[in-house]
């Protein structure tokens, strides 16, 4: 998708706002609210729609902004590690989507590869940050944080994000006619 710089800036601000607000909505669902990974969706969308630079920047900004203004998530290590993870989601989704052919299947491929890479970045960042604190980070803790506890969010992202990307593509293409 091709947008001018001003449009990308406006959309990126919207994605930061959505990443800031979505946890308020999902937080109302006590059992699985945090498991829905509400901040991830706008970051992935920013990468797909605005490109890797904007997706990466929004990914860094959103958790740090939320932490500094609300205290949630805690700044260190949670928001710092999330900033690395979300920056990876935004950047990888933008890069991979740009490189692969524009077919529906490749939207899913881009999303899943970006999810895996982002979770690996989160694991590495968490390992490093907890090491600084003198706390261990085991593989079972990584697996629980990156996969087991995130299954509802992973499912939601795999269902929702491709639909939005496809609709955005259609709107963009029809707008050029």
N, C-alpha and C positions, 0 to 999 in steps of 0.2 A: 504494500500500500504506500502510495506516495502522498505525503502532505507537506506543506511548506513549514518552515521553522516556527512561525507564529502559531500555527495550528497544533504542531507537536508540543509546543510549550503549554498551550491552553489544555490540551488533552492530558499532558503529564501532570499538570496541577490538579485536574479532575481525578486522576488516578491516585495521587497522594491523598487527596481528600477522602476518596473511597476507602483507601487502605487505613486511614485514620478512623473512619466511622464504622466500617463493617464489624470490627470486634464488639462494638456496643450492641449491635443487632444480634450477633451469634452468642454473645455472652448471656443473653436471656434464656438460652437453652442449656440448662445446668449440666445435663449429662454429657453432651457432645459439643458444646459451644466452641471451646478452644480446639477441639479435634477437627473442626471444619476448616482450620487454617485460613481465617477470613482475610488476612492481609495479602495472601499469596495471589489471589485472583486478580486484583487490579494491577499487580506487578507483572504477572504473565501477560495480561492484556496490553499493558504499556509496551512491553518488549515486542509483541506481535504487531501492534498498530503503529507505534512511533519509532521503533528501531532499538537497536542494542544500547546506544549511548543513553537514550532517554530512559529505557527500561532499567538499565544499571543505576542511573542516578536516582530514579524514583525508589528503586529497591534499597538503596543506601539511606535515603532521606526518611522514608516512612516510619520504620521502627525507631530510629533515633529521635525524630520529631515527637512521636507518641510517648516515648520514654521521658524525654525532657519536659514535656508539657503536662503529662498525666502521671508519670512515675510507673507506667505500665507499658510494656514489660520493664523490669528493672534494667538499668543501663548496662551494668556489667555483671555477669557476662551475657545475659540473655539478649538485650537489644543489639549489642555489638555483634554477636554471632548471627542474629537474625539479619542484620544489615549486610553481612557477607553473603548469607544464603539468598536473600531477596535480590541483592545486586546480581548474583549469579543467575537467578531465574530470569530477571529482566534482560540481562545481557545475552545469555545463551539462547533464550527464545527468540530474541531479535536477530542474532547472527544466524542461527540454524534456519529460521523461517525465510530469511533473505537468500540463503544459499540453495535450499531445496526447491524443487518444482512446486508450482502453485496448484496442488491437488489436495483434496480433502484428507486423504490418507496421510500426507506429509504434515498436516497440521497436528495430527495425533502423534506422529513420530517426533516432531519438534517438541511438543509438550512433554512427552514421556522422557525423552533424552534430557531436556532441560530440568525436569523434576529430579531425575537421578543425579545429574551433575550438581544441582543446587543443594541437594541433601548431602552429597559428599563434601561440598564446600562447607556446609554447616557443621558436619562432623569434624572436619579439620580445624575449623575456627573454634569450635567448642573444646576440642582436645587441647589446642594451644591456650585458650583463655583459662580453662580449668587447670592446666599445667602451671600457669602463672600464679594462680591462687593456691597451688599445691594440692589440688584435688584430682583424683583419678577419673578418667572417662573410659569406661569399658565398652567393649563391642556390644554387649547386651543393652547398655544405656543408649548407645548410638542407635541400635535397631529399634528400641522402644520409641525413642524420640523422632527418628526419621521415617519409620514405617508403621509400626503397630499402633501407636497413638494417633497417627495421621490418616488412617484408612478412610474415615468418613470424608476428610478434606480432599484426599487423593481422588476418591470417586466423584465428588462434587466438581473438582477441577476438570477431570477427564470428560465429564458430561457437559458442563457449562461453557468452558473456555472455547472449545472448537465451534460450538454453535454461535457464540458471539463473534468470533473471528470470521466465520463464514458469512454471517449477516453483514458485518462491517465491510467485507470485501464486496458483497453484492451492492451495498449502498454506494460504496466508492466507485465501482464500475458503472453503475447506473447514473451516477452524478456526472460522469465524464461524457455521457452521450448527449 
